[in-house]
Every structure is written in structure tokens, then in C-alpha cells.
Amino acid sequence: MALIGEQQRGKITSAQANTAQQAISGGPALNAAELTEVSTLIASVPTGTTTANQAARSLRLLEIEQILYLGDLLIAGYDTPTALKAKLGIP
């Protein structure tokens, strides 16, 4: 989640996030389809500088974090990639 936040704020690139994710997980780098999903997720976070934009951004990032946390715990309804994508609004 921290990588998504940093990438969304423009502090790291997609490639840097992918490299960090790989180092953290000890697994393979994200493939092209997975990178597209991450880009779609990041694009779902509102931008802008108004108070309303900032509030909407904070709420969306919190929502993403909570959904991913439930997925990490393998809670029913959040325990498959398909279910997580549906909850996150990723096609």
C-alpha cells in the first residue's frame, strides 16, 4: 500500500514500485497485465488540490488499504484475485 501511495504522489515510478515490490515479496516482478491493474488502481485515486479533492483522495487510499488488508488476511469475499479486483473496481 505504501508503494501505491508513493507512486500515486509521484514520488516513485512504476518501475521503482515494481522493483521494490519484488524485493519485499521475494517473488517475481509484476507482469504487464499486473502493472496495468496497478496503473488502473492508481488512476482511481482522485487528484487535485481542493479540500474536497484531498478528502476524496484520502478516503480512496484508505479504502484501497482496507480492501488489500482484508485480502491479505484471506477474509471470505476478499480471498481471490477476482474478488479483490471487484472490490477495488478494477476490471
ChimeraX attribute file (.defattr): number of C-alpha atoms within 10 A of each C-alpha:
attribute: neighborCount
match mode: 1-to-1
recipient: residues
	/A:1	13
	/A:2	10
	/A:3	17
	/A:4	19
	/A:5	15
	/A:6	14
	/A:7	19
	/A:8	21
	/A:9	12
	/A:10	10
	/A:11	11
	/A:12	15
	/A:13	14
	/A:14	17
	/A:15	13
	/A:16	13
	/A:17	20
	/A:18	20
	/A:19	14
	/A:20	14
	/A:21	16
	/A:22	14
	/A:23	12
	/A:24	9
	/A:25	9
	/A:26	9
	/A:27	9
	/A:28	11
	/A:29	17
	/A:30	17
	/A:31	10
	/A:32	9
	/A:33	9
	/A:34	12
	/A:35	16
	/A:36	13
	/A:37	16
	/A:38	18
	/A:39	16
	/A:40	15
	/A:41	19
	/A:42	18
	/A:43	11
	/A:44	17
	/A:45	17
	/A:46	18
	/A:47	15
	/A:48	10
	/A:49	10
	/A:50	9
	/A:51	9
	/A:52	12
	/A:53	14
	/A:54	14
	/A:55	14
	/A:56	16
	/A:57	18
	/A:58	14
	/A:59	14
	/A:60	17
	/A:61	22
	/A:62	13
	/A:63	14
	/A:64	21
	/A:65	17
	/A:66	13
	/A:67	18
	/A:68	19
	/A:69	14
	/A:70	15
	/A:71	18
	/A:72	12
	/A:73	11
	/A:74	12
	/A:75	12
	/A:76	10
	/A:77	13
	/A:78	20
	/A:79	15
	/A:80	14
	/A:81	10
	/A:82	13
	/A:83	15
	/A:84	18
	/A:85	16
	/A:86	13
	/A:87	15
	/A:88	18
	/A:89	12
	/A:90	16
	/A:91	9
